[in-house]
Amino acid sequence: MILSILCSLKIGFSTLERVRFGGLEREFIIEAPAKLSSRPGLIFVFHGFGDSPESIREYSGFGREFQKHDFVVIYPRGYRNKEGKANFQVGYEFQDKSVDDVGFMRELISIAEKRFGINRANVFSTGMSNGGDMSFFLARQNPPIVRAIAPIAGTMMSCWKPSLKSSHPVSVFAVHGTKDDVTRWDGDLSNRDGWGAYWGVEQVIEWWVKSLKLSPSSNMTGPAKDGVVRQEWRSKSGDVEFKFFKVIGGGHSWPDSVTSAKSSLAYEIYQFFESHRAS
């Protein structure tokens, strides 16, 4: 049940709202363009550890793009820990395991379905850092509740029980910098940073490609002038893919773009999700 609407914008629909779930009061921004079909898609945009939905809405560019596409967009706020840092429960060593963020996302899907008639077959997820981890986490649920994801500087925790199956394919658009000093390129299986053991980027890719039986695509490229190596794996049918963008020398950040200097990363992610809509 929605408890209160905190603010509203007249351009399309955009509100910050509260809902009671799992005995906790949770917040989220929900927005939709002025022109929306009868069965739109839904995109979750997750912020990083200690960040906010307002922040990622601004720096990611999704707040400037949402009116151009047939998607409802939800920016959840992670539950604040004892230090007041909002975060999403993905299995970090120190996280409160009683917080059910997967259940919270299912609740938000129900809210969007009742209000906008969203198509549950077309739910997608993106996010930065902890938000990227959350996107991977939603994709490895059995069955997954997302059709495709776009994790930025995200990873997979080694404590997760692998459950991705070819019968439940999820396409991926992933971006990671080789000099990321937070979500390390080589992972942290010894847990030296205290987040908990997590896989390296290449290990994540290998597991995903093998799980879904994907093959290298001819679209793979070497280092471009912009410092981005573009790699791609596809299913035999071509409808499931893993697109990876390796930012040479890139740190723990949300890049402006990875495919074209003329388009934003938010636009590129929208286009990727659009290409994977269920008919």
C-alpha positions, 0 to 999 in steps of 0.5 A: 500500500502506498503511504504517501507521495512526497513530490511530483513533477508535471512532465510525464509522471515522476514521484518519490513514494513510500511503501511498507514492506517486510515490516520496513518503510521503503522509498522509491522514485517511480516515473513514466513518460507522458505517452505510454502504451497499454503494456509498457516495460519496466526498468529498475535503476539501482544506486550504489552503496551509500548513494541515493535514487536521486543521485543515480537518476541524475548522473546516469542520465535516465532522468533525462531519457525516460520521456523518450521510451515506452518504459516505466522506470523505478529507482528504489532506495536501498535500506539504510544500515546502522551507519545510515548508508543505503544499500541493497542486500546481495550477500555482502558479509556485513549485510542484514540478511533479514532485509528482503530486497528481492521481495521488495522488487516483486512488490514494486513490480506489482505496484507498477502493474496495477498502476500502469499495466506493465508487462511482467515479461518485460522487466529489466534492471541496471545499476552502478556498483552495489546496484550492478550487483543487485542486477546480477542478483535479480538475474540469478533468481530461479526463475529470474524476475528480469529479462535482461540486465545492464550492470555497471561496475557490478559483480557476483558474490561467490556465496551465491548458488549458481542457478542460471539455466538455459531455460531461463535466459537473461541477456546482459550488457555489462561495463567494467573498468580495468582499474576499478579499485572498489569492484576489483577487476580480478575479484576478491575471493580472499575478502581483503576488502571486507565486502565478502568474497566475489568473483573477478570480471572474467570469471563472471563472464565465463560462468555466464557464457557457459551457463547459457551456452553462448558463442563468441560473436564476430562483433568483438573488437580490439581496443578502440581509440576511446579505450573501450574493448567491445566483446559479445557472445550470443546463443545459436538463435541470436536472441540471448546475448552477453555484451561486455564493454571493457574500459581500459584504465577505467575506474569505479564510475558510470561512463558517459558512453561505451558505443558512441560519443553521440549517445549516452550510456543511458540511451544505449541501455534503453536500446539494449532493453528495447531489443530484448522485449518479449513480443 
